[in-house]
Amino acid sequence: MSGIEWQKSTFSGSGGDCVEVRAVGRSVQIRESDAADQIIQTTPQKFAEFLQDIKAGEFNQQADQSI
């Protein structure tokens, strides 16, 4: 797996804190760059559904709540 490069959004800029993604075989792997050893793995279909939900604002209300 070491030959497969991670990709990050162009919105991340040059900073190190970002979410990275890569395709490995028939899976999609996701990690946060500052916790690179913690990887979430899912299917391409579920990842696509997750991205659609983000674009539709499905998670906006959780982000708006104060901690």
Backbone torsions as a table, in degrees:
resi	resn	phi	psi	omega
1	MET	NA	-14.2	-174.6
2	SER	-65.8	-19.1	-179.9
3	GLY	-83.2	-6.8	-177.8
4	ILE	-94.7	120.4	-174.7
5	GLU	-85.4	146.1	175.1
6	TRP	-80.8	147.5	176.6
7	GLN	-120.3	148.8	175.7
8	LYS	-133.1	162.8	-179.7
9	SER	-65.0	146.1	175.1
10	THR	-67.5	-18.0	177.0
11	PHE	-72.4	-14.9	-178.1
12	SER	-70.8	-23.3	-178.4
13	GLY	68.6	-152.7	-177.2
14	SER	-95.5	-0.3	179.4
15	GLY	-67.8	161.6	-176.3
16	GLY	-90.8	-12.7	-177.3
17	ASP	-93.0	98.0	-179.4
18	CYS	-155.6	164.1	175.0
19	VAL	-91.0	135.1	-179.4
20	GLU	-121.2	151.4	-176.9
21	VAL	-139.0	151.1	174.2
22	ARG	-155.5	154.7	175.2
23	ALA	-97.5	131.9	178.0
24	VAL	-131.8	109.2	-177.2
25	GLY	60.2	-122.6	179.3
26	ARG	-103.2	24.8	-178.7
27	SER	-126.3	160.7	171.6
28	VAL	-116.1	131.8	178.2
29	GLN	-113.2	142.3	-177.4
30	ILE	-132.0	139.5	176.1
31	ARG	-149.7	163.0	171.5
32	GLU	-98.4	133.5	-171.8
33	SER	-59.7	-31.7	-179.4
34	ASP	-86.0	2.6	173.1
35	ALA	-137.2	56.1	-169.3
36	ALA	-61.4	-20.2	-179.5
37	ASP	-85.7	-5.1	178.6
38	GLN	-104.0	107.3	-173.3
39	ILE	-119.1	132.8	173.6
40	ILE	-100.4	137.3	-179.9
41	GLN	-122.5	137.6	-179.3
42	THR	-148.2	-178.7	177.8
43	THR	-90.3	156.1	176.4
44	PRO	-57.8	-37.7	179.8
45	GLN	-64.2	-46.0	179.7
46	LYS	-66.7	-35.9	177.8
47	PHE	-66.1	-41.9	178.1
48	ALA	-62.6	-40.8	177.5
49	GLU	-63.7	-40.3	177.7
50	PHE	-60.9	-45.7	178.8
51	LEU	-63.4	-39.3	177.2
52	GLN	-62.6	-41.5	178.3
53	ASP	-63.6	-39.7	177.2
54	ILE	-61.6	-48.6	-178.8
55	LYS	-63.2	-30.1	179.7
56	ALA	-81.8	-3.9	178.6
57	GLY	83.2	16.6	-176.7
58	GLU	-56.9	-30.0	-174.6
59	PHE	-106.0	5.6	-176.1
60	ASN	-61.9	-40.8	-177.3
61	GLN	-65.9	-32.4	176.0
62	GLN	-66.4	-37.4	-179.8
63	ALA	-71.0	-26.7	-177.5
64	ASP	-80.9	-16.0	-178.8
65	GLN	-73.5	137.5	178.4
66	SER	-80.4	150.8	-178.0
67	ILE	-95.1	NA	NA
